[in-house]
Amino acid sequence: MATKAKAPRPATTGVLIDNLWAMREKKRELEVQVKEIEVQIKTAQEDLMLHMQTEGIEKATGTKASVSLNSTVVADVQDWDAFWPYIAKNKFWHLVQKRVSDPAYRELLDLGKKVPGVQPFTKHTVLVRTLS
């Protein structure tokens, strides 16, 4: 008579927590490596840009890649008190990104205020803390 194979037991909450913690720790280790590589990349880009500018070239090719220097104009607001009235007067709302500040919104909710056009949404997350 053949015996039935037992189905594997579902993991316990504790095992699931420990697995999640282990994955998070592995991610943290890899993020440290990524940050180190990002610093190296930034330094290499700055060195290459300076080298190319010194040589007066905007495009170059190696055996595995090609590069080109690029410039983009970005906004650097120096005087917000002058900037906001300009936006309001000209109705240039497209100059700012449409995003609500969550902490400021929560503060208004705590004060019993209702913000027109905005619906509260509860975002659920799992917080993991390392045990000593």
N, C-alpha and C positions, 0 to 999 in steps of 0.2 A: 504494500500500500504506500503510495507516494504521499509525502508530507507537504502540506501547503507552505509556501514561502510566506513569511510574515512581512506585511507591508512595513516600510520604515516608519519609525515614530516621528511625528512632527517635532520640529525643534522646540525647545522650551523658550520662554521669553528671555531667560538669562542667556541662553546660547545665541539667540538672535541679537541681543544687545552686545555681547562680546564680539560677534562677527562684524557688526556695524562699527564698533570701536576699532577693531583691527584694520578694517578698510579705511577708516578715517585717518588712522595713524600712518598707514602706508601712503595715503594721499598727501599728508603733511610732509613726509620724507621726500616724496617726488616734487612737491611744490618748492622745497628748499633748493633742490637741484635745478628746477626750472628757473627760479629767481637768479641763481648763479649764472646760468647760461644766458638769461636775458641781459644781465650786466655785461657779459662778454660780447654779446651781439651789439649792444648799444655802443660799446667802446670801439668795436670793429667798424661799425657804420660811421662813427665820427671820424675815425682814422681814414677810412676810405673816402669820405666826403671831402675832408681836408686835402688829401692827396690828389683827388680828381680836380678840385677847385684850383689847387696850385698848378696843376698841369693844364688847366683851362679846358677840360673835357667834361661833357655832360652825360655821355654814354660810354660804357666799356663792356667787354666780354671776356670771361675766363673760359676754362674748358668745361665747366659744369653749369655756369649761370651767366647772366648778363645783368647789368645794373644801369639805372639812369637816375640822375638827380631830379628831384621834384620839389616844387615850392607851392604852398597853399596859404592863402591869406585867412587868418582866423581872428575872431574878436577877442580883445582883451579889455574888458570894461575897467576904466580908471575911475569913473565917477558915476556910481549908481544913482545918486540923487539927480543928476542931469539926464541920465539914460531913461529912467522910468517915465518922466513927463514927456519926453520926446516920443516914446512908444505910444503913450496914451493919446497925445495930441494928434498924431498922424495915423493912429489905429494900426500900427505896425506890429501887431501881436505875433506875427510869424517870426519875429526876431528872437523870441524866447521859446524854449521847449515846453510842451504841454505835459506837465507832470505835477501832481500834488505832493506836497511835503507831508509824508505820513505822520511824523511826530507832531507837526503843527495841526494837522487834521484831528489826531487823537486828543490833543489839548482842547480843541474846540468842542469835541464830543464830550469830554470830561466836564466842561463848563455848561453842558446842556444845550449847546448851540446846534442848529441844523444848518448844514451847508447846502444851498440849492444846487440841484443837478448832480449831487454826489451821494452815492449809496455806500454805507459801510460794508466791508467784506472782511470776514475773519479768515486769515491765512493760518493754516495749521502747520507746525514744524515739529521735528523731533530734536531735542537738545541732548547732546551726549557729553558727559563729563568723565574724566579719568578718575578712577578710585586710587587712593594712596596705597 
